[in-house]
């Protein structure tokens, strides 16, 4: 649940989904105390270039706390997940205080 007292570490999927649905990311600033983006997630978003989807909205969200260096990711995370997802979990684990991790997961086919 959203909570203005909490901080979150956010993955690429929710950033793209919020941009597609709302055309901006400002709702995150209104809902949470801190929104942290790992270096790896930042690189995934910026990989589309200046005209890539959600790049402009991401860059306009100056309140995002974007980490400026890659993380040392635990091998079991690195080998099991894509780099962005692994970095989000690693960053949350590294954080000494409690935080939420925001992912959007989907099933690529029928159950």
C-alpha positions, -999 to +999 in steps of 0.1 A: +000+000+000+012+035-007+025+052+024+041+087+024+063+076+053+079+048+033+106+046+007+106+023-023+131+009-047+115+007-081+121-015-111+119-006-148+085-021-154+065+001-130+082+032-144+073+022-179+037+013-169+031+045-150+044+065-180+021+046-203-009+050-181-004+085-168+022+102-190+043+110-159+058+096-127+047+123-102+022+101-085+052+082-070+064+114-054+030+120-039+027+085-025+061+077-011+088+095+010+116+084-012+117+067-046+151+051-052+163+039-087+193+017-091+220+025-115+211-006-135+174+003-138+184+038-149+206+024-176+177+001-188+155+032-192+181+054-208+190+026-233+162+038-255+181+070-263+167+105-259+135+097-278+130+063-261+097+055-244+096+071-208+131+086-211+118+122-210+094+115-181+122+097-162+146+126-167+120+152-157+114+134-123+142+153-106+130+140-072+139+104-080+170+092-061+191+077-088+222+057-077+252+067-097+273+035-097+266-002-104+259-026-075+278-057-066+250-081-071+248-114-052+255-143-076+221-160-070+203-128-079+225-121-109+220-157-122+182-158-116+169-124-127+176-098-153+200-071-142+174-045-133+154-068-111+185-082-094+197-047-087+164-036-072+165-065-048+202-061-040+197-024-033+168-031-010+189-057+008+218-033+011+195-006+026+197-009+064+162+005+069+130-012+057+118-003+023+093-015-003+103-030-036+080-022-065+078-047-093+052-055-119+054-092-127+035-108-155+029-143-167+039-146-204+014-173-211-017-191-197-015-208-163 
